[in-house]
């Protein structure tokens, strides 16, 4: 496992309010149907339309948090707005001495501690888009209650170079199923690569961390599930 540590912190009310304003603009000005809009309901009963609205809020919140943490200008438009197309380049930041185009991937989760076998799903079509400017994917998990979202905690998990997604990720065909921890089956509506948290590279620690509310470096909880899946994937790729 190469992701040694990540960090978490409390999301402020101001950051949430700013995000809601961006999302309202996006919904009002975006005439193109979202790619998720016609997906069937998920295991929690959320339709594609409702998930699309949640994705916009969570994705926009991640962009606000990322900008604030790393001292970058906040976006003025939510993703999906007509003038908000970024071609997979949400931010440009220095990583290991290089300026890299970052495509930010933010998801809603319900956990207090991230585990090494938890995953980020990356649609396969995004890796093949000729106009894409993405050089690496950066993942943020946001934990909050859908019914009463008063407590938001952000987890900066880390990043993975785009060129390494197929190396570390597991590919799933559209229509395939995978059981999760709850015993339910996850349906993949499109070709997808799943990348485990343990295969990400640890996120850069922000220089202004003392000013971030309840900032706390944490370690991914290590499990045998990660080791078993990693060994299986490595074996399958060696024997293709």
N, C-alpha and C positions, 0 to 999 in steps of 0.2 A: 504494500500500500504506500503510495507516494504523497497522499494528502495528510500531512501530519497534524495541522491545526487550522482552525478557522476562527470566526468571531461573531458575536451577536451584540445587539443593543436595542434599546427601546425606541420605537418610532414616535415622533411628536405629533400632537394634534395639528400643528401648523402644516406639517408635511402631508398629513392625511387630507386636510382641507384643500391645499394647493393641488393635490392629485385629483380630487373630485372635480375641481374646476376644469382641469385639463380634459378629463373624461367627458364631461358635459359638452365641451367644445367638439370633441371627437365625434360623439354620437350625432350631434346636430349637423356637422359639416362633412361627414364621410358618406358618400353615396354608394360605395361599393360594398357588396355583401361580404361579410367576413367569411374566411375559409372554414371556420368551425360552425357556422350558423345552421347548417343542415345535418350536423351530426346527430345521431340518436342520443337519448338521455343516458347519462352516466350512471354508475352504481349508486349515486346519491339522489337520483331522480332529476338532476339538472339537465334541461334541454340544451341543445347547441346554442340557441339564442341567449339563454341565461348564462351559460358558460362563457360565451363571447363577451358579454358585459362584464363578467367577473375578470376575465383575462385582461380586458382593457384597463380596469382599475388596478389590478395587481401588477401588470406590466408597467404601467405609468408610475406607480408608486416605487417600483424598483429603480426606475430611471432617476427619480427625485433623490432617493436614498443614495444611489451610486454617486451622483453629482455632489451631494453634500458631503459624503464621506471622503471623497478624493479631491475636494476643492475645485470642482469643475462647474461650468455654467449650467444651470438647470435648463431642461428642455422647455420650450414655450408652447409646444404643441404635443398632444398625446399621439402615440402611434396609431396609425389608421386614418389620421386626418389627411385631407387631400395634399396639403403641403408638408406632411410629416413623414414622407417616404425617406428612409435612410439607407436602403440597400444593404442591410445587415451591418451597418456601422453606427451604433448608438453613441459610442465614445471612442476617443483615441487616448490611450494612456501608456506611459513607459513601464514596460515589464522586462526585467533582466537586461536593461540597457537598450531596449528596442521600443520604438513607438508602434503599438499594435492597435488595429481596428477591432473593437470589442462589440460583439452582439450580445446584449444582456438578456438573460433568460430568468424570469422571476416567476415563482410558483407559490400558490397558497398551500401551506401544510398545517397539520395539527400535531406538533411535537414539542417537547422541552429539550430534547437532546438529539442531534442528528446522528444516525448510524452510518457506518461505512458502506453498507449494502443498499442504502436508499439510492434512488435513481433520478436522473433528469432525462426526460424524453426529448429527443431532437428529431423533428420530421426529416426524413431522408431527402425530400425534394429541396430543402434549403441548402444542402451540401452541394447540389448540382446546379443551382441557379447561376447562369453565366454572368449576370450583372452583379452578383453578390461581392461585396468588399470585405466580408468577414475574414478575420485572421484567427480569432479565438472566441470561444463562448464562455461567458462568465455567469455563474449561477448564484441567485439569491433566493432563499426560502423565506416567506413571510408567514408567521403563525398568528392567527386571529380567529375569533368566533364569528361564523357567518350570521348568527342570529343577533348577537350583541357585540359588535366589533369595537370594544372600547380599549382592549389591550392588544397592541401590535408589537411583536418582536421580530426583528430582522436578523437573518442568519446569512452571512457572507460565506458561502461554501468554498468557492475557488473558481478556477478557470481551466479550460482544456483547449489546446490549439485545434483549429478546424482540421488540420492535416492528421490529427491523431484520433478523431472520433471513430472512424472505422476500425482502427487498431484496437481501441479499448472498449468500444461499444458493442452491444449485442443487437443484431438486426432482427426485426419482426416484420413479417409481411402484413399488408392490409387485410383486415378480417381475422387475424389470428388472436388467440386468447392466451393470457398468462395469469395464473393465480397470484393473489397478493397475500399479505400477512393475515388479513381478516377472513380469508377463505373465499372471498369473492374473486371473480375473474375480470381482469382488465381487458377490454376490447380495444384493439388498435384499428382506428378508422382509416389510417394511411400508413405507408411504410415508415418505420420508425427505428431509430437507434437509441437504445437505453445505455446511459453511462452512469456507473456507480459513483457515489460521492468519493469513495476511496481512490478512484482513478483520476480525480481532478488534481490540479496543482494548487497548493495553499494560496489564499489570497494575500496580496500585499497589505501589511499593517499600515493604516493611515497615520500620517505624521501628526494629525490633530486629534488623536484618539482621546485625549483627556477632555476634550470639549464635546464628545459624543455621549448622550445620556445612557447611563448604565452599560457602558462599553465593557465587554468581557471576552478575552481570548478563551477559546474552548477547544477540546480535542474531539474528533469523531470517535464515537463509541465503536470499538472493534469487535467483530463477531466472526464466527465460523462461516456464516452465510456468505460473507464477502469472499473469504478464502476459497470456499467450494466453487462459487460461481466463476471466480477469476481463473482457477485452475482448469475448470471445464472449458471456458472460452479459449484459453491459451492452447489447450490440447486440440480443440476442434480446428483452430486456425492453423496449427502446425500440421494437421493431417488432412487438410483440404486437397 
